[in-house]
Amino acid sequence: MTDKDQLIAEVIAAAGGRVVGRVRLQKVFYLLDQLGLGSEFRYEYHHYGPYSSELTEAVADATAFHMVAEDVEQRANDGVNYSIYRTGNNYVREDDRRLGHMDRIQAVAALEEMNSQSSTTVLELAATIHWLRHYEMTSDWEDELRRRKGVKADGGRIERAERLLHALGLDS
């Protein structure tokens, strides 16, 4: 068991005890890391935006050590599998004041803001906007976002993603 296994369980616990979806878990960690979580996971750009293969491996380890439980279910409309992550039997909260390198109150507030987005696509867009602005230094990030995300960027989702980034303090 590693500190990263514990951190994954801590984040899930702070998010209300469960996180639905692999993409959502990736985006939650990416955005928290931008706020100062300090997970030390490395991210690169993939189809769904910033992605960490190290996080995927650490989640598997945390599951093996029963720090995290993963339930796999099927969507009713198309039968596609999705994961529900929750704290596992071996999870014990370590620090009431900190979540990684963040103040726990700040981290929980950020997680609540992210959880207020029922659409994982909005989280995906917010993380991608941040990535385009800060890592790829894309000046016309909105055109690039629309090119990469297609219809996912329609329906007011970009505006909702920008509001989320603003609420998190990641809009600059």
C-alpha angles and dihedrals in degrees: 000000000000138000087256091059088053092046092052090052090045092053092048090049091048089050090062099279098293142057119195116216138015093247091052091050091051093049093045090055094044093051093044089050089054087054092052106272090140099210090153090222112148117228132203131178118269134162093285094044128258110014134179119204086189089061090050090052093045091051089054090051093046088051092049090052091047093241087120130026121211121201117189117210136169127244110243096222099054110003094243114152121242133178130237112201121200136163113283134226094267096051115117120173110245107188128022094196104045139047104193104310093334130095104256093230091054091046094049091048090052091048091050089052090050091046089053086070105084089186116079086197090068089054089047091051093046092051091046093049089052091047093050092048100043108026105028092030090218109181094197094042094156094060090045091049091051090048093051099038103035113183091003086076093057132086097052093298094127090054091048090049090051091049089051092051089048092050089051092048092243099114099101 
